[in-house]
Amino acid sequence: MLEAKNIVKTFNTGTVNEKKALRGVNLTLHEGDFVTVIGGNGAGKSTFLNAIAGVWPVDEGQIIIEGKDITRLPEHKRAAFLGRVFQDPMNGTAATMGIEENLALAFRRGARRTLKAGITNGERTLYQDTLSRLGLGLQSRMTSKVGLLSGGQRQALTLLMATLKQPKLLLLDEHTAALDPKTAKKVLDLTEEIVTKQHLTALMVTHNMKDAIQIGNRLVMMHEGRIIYDVAGEEKKALQVEDLLRKFEEASGEEFANDRMMLAK
């Protein structure tokens, strides 16, 4: 479903602020893979997701989704087959528009725009049924402005919007990091449910080592723009946080020193 081949990205090339963010990243995801990505600050996790999403062009390498080379495709054209949820609940939705209007935008992602009526009764029923799965009562607030929702409600809605059209690849960039622990767990549980039921292929960046171990069928560790550890299946299930710290030290030759991730153990 995804092939990333030798992805290289350097920012501010030739200046004192030059930063080699990605140094030849190679990763292949098969249909239905749910891969968690961990690493310290500056490891290249979010940069890698941004490269896949087309936020900026890569310097070298290829990005292939379901056999199609999208390396030079602009970001807005990739939206037809990518779903994305950001760390900030304020991103990914239109705050001044209603809940049903936001869902309608997501439902039409990648489709040709016409002069037909906005939201049909059939669509409205679909949105209500979809929202009812959240258990947040949003199905009875279809016309409420999204800006009035709490962070957790908004992130749950963003997740629904990102998966409404069953994307080829779902990108989750620390999408629970800004939420309180209880809300974060609810959004994570919803994420697992949606990915499993829809048999989606997903790539999830997280700073929480326990979540990285417990969620998905595969775990990837990044360091200084490279993938230094890749584990799947039963071996992943048997991992402990201490194992990840040891693997990091073995692969990188240095001690793991990211306070944020250490606190999230």
N, C-alpha and C positions, 0 to 999 in steps of 0.2 A: 504493500500500500504506500509506503514511503521509502525512498532510497536517497540518502544524503551521501554524496561522494566527495571526499577531500575538500570540505567546505573551509575556506579561508576568508577571514575578515579582519582588516586592520583599520583603525580609526586614526585620523590626524596624521596620515603618513608623511614622513619626512620632517616632522616638527618635534619639539621637545616633549610634546604631549602624546607622541605616538603610542598606541596601545594595540597589541596583537591580541584581539579578542577571541578569534577562532583559528586554530592552527592545524587544519587538515582533519576535520571531524568526519568520521564515517559511521553511519547508522542505517540499518535496514529494519523496518517495521512491517510485519505481516498483518493481514486482515484480522481484526479482533484483538491485536496486541494492546495492552494497557501498560505503558511504560512510565515509571516514575523517574525523575531526574533530580539528583542532589549534587551538592558541591558548595564550596565556600564562596564568599563575596568575590566577584570578578572571575569566577570560574568559566563563564561563557554561557550559562544556562539560558538566561533570557535573550541574549544575543542570538543564540541558536534558534530559539522559537521565532524571533523577529525575522531571521533570515528565511525560515520556512514560509512565514506569512508574507514576505515581500516588503517589509517595512523599509529595508534598504537593500541595494544590490550586493551580492557577495563578490569578492575579488577573484576567487578561483573556486572551481568545483561545480557540481551539478545537484539539482534538487528535482527529484522525479516522484510524482504521485500517480499511482495506478498506471504506470508505464508511460505517462506523459511528462516530458521535460518542461518544467515551469520556471527554470532558473531565471529567465529574462522576462517572465510575465509580471506585469505590474500588480500591486497589492489589490486594487479593486477587482481585478479579474480573477484573482485567486479566491475571492470571497464566495464564489459559486460552489466551491467544494471544500472550503475550510470553515470550521467553527472555532471561535476563540472566546475565552473568558479571561479577563485581566485581574490583576491584584486589587486594583482600586474599584470598589463597587460603583463609583461614579462613571466609570468608563463602560462602553458597550451598550448603553441605553440613552434614550433622549428624554431628559428630565422633565421638559415642559409638555411632553406628549403623554397620552393616556396609556394604560397597560395594554389594552387591546390594539392600540395604534402601534406600539412598539413590537408586539407580536406579529402584526401585519407586515411591518417592515422586514422582519426576519423571515417571514413566510415567503416574501417576494424576492429574497436575496438571490441575485444572479439571474432573475427572470426579466423578460422584456416588459417595460412599463407601458401601460395603455391608458385610455381614458374611461375605462369601466368604473362602475361604482366602487367606492373604497372597500368596505368590509361586508361580505355577504353573510347571510344568516348561517349558512353552513360553516363558514370560517369561524364565526363567533361561537358556535357550539363546540368546534374543535378546540378553540382557545380556552373555553370554560372547562372542558374535560381535562385538558392538559394542566391547567392551573390547579384544579381540584386535587391532583396527585401530590401537590406540595404540602397540603394540610395547613396552609397559612391563611385561608379565607380570601385569597385574592380573586377567586372566580366570581365573587359578589361585588368586586370593586373594579370592574373592567374599565370604567371611564376615569378612574382616579389617576392623577398625574404621578408619574414614576418618581419624580423628585420628592414626593411626600412619603415614600416607603423607607423603611429602615434599611441599614446596610445589608443585613442578612436576606431580607425580602428581595432587595434589588439584585443581589448576587444570585439568588435562586432563580429570579426571572431572567437574568442574563444567561444563566446556564440553559434554561428552557429555550431561549431565543437562539442560542448557539447550536442547539441540537434538534430544533424543530424540523429542519429539512434533511436530517440524517447526513451530516457532512462526511466526506471521505476520511477526513482527519480532524480530530478535536484537539485543540491546543489550550492547555490550562496553565497559566503563568502565575503560580502562587495564589490561586484564586480564593483561598481561605485565610490568607495571612493577615488581612485587615479586620477579621471578624473575631468576636469573643469566642472562647473555647466551645461553649455549648452550641452557638450558631454555626461555627466552623464544622463541628461534627455533623450537624444536620445537613449542611451543604455537601460535605464529603460523602455522606451516606446516599444522598440524592444523586451525586455524581456517579458513584458505583452502580446504583440501580439503573440509571439511564444508559450508561456505557454497556452494561451487561445485557439489558433487555433489547437494546437496539443493535447490539453486536458492533459497536463502534471501535475504531482504532484511535487510541488517545495517547497523548504525550503530556505528562503532568510534572511541572517543576514545583518542588516543595522544599522548604527548609526544615520540615519536621521528619526526622529520621524514622520514627515509629510509623508514621503514615506511609513513608516511602517503602517500608518493609511490608506492611500489612495490605496495602492497596496494589492492585494490578498483578500481572503475571511476570513482570520483568523490571529490573532496577538498573539504572545507569548512573555512574558517578563521573563528574567532570572536574577537571583541575587545570587552570591556566590554559583554557581553550582547547583542551583535549579530553577524550573519553579515556579514563584510566581503569575503569572497572565496569563490567557488564555481566549481570547474573540473572538467571531466570528459573522458572519451575520450582521443583522441590528444594533446590539449593537456596533459592531466594526465601522461600517460606521458613526455612530453618535459621535464617539470619537473626542475630541480635545486634543492638546498636553498637556494642563493643566490637563485634566482628567488622562492622563498617568502618569504625575508627582505625582498626588494625589494618584493614585492606587499604585505606587511604594512605597510611604511613608506609606500607609496603610499596604501593604503586607510585607514590609521589616522592618518597624519600624524606618527607618532613612531617611534623606533628600537625594534626588538625587543630586549627586555632580560630574557628569562627564562633564567636560568642552566641550569636543568634541561633545557630543550629545546635550548639551545645545545650542551650537552655531549652530547646525543643525536644530533647531526648525523652 
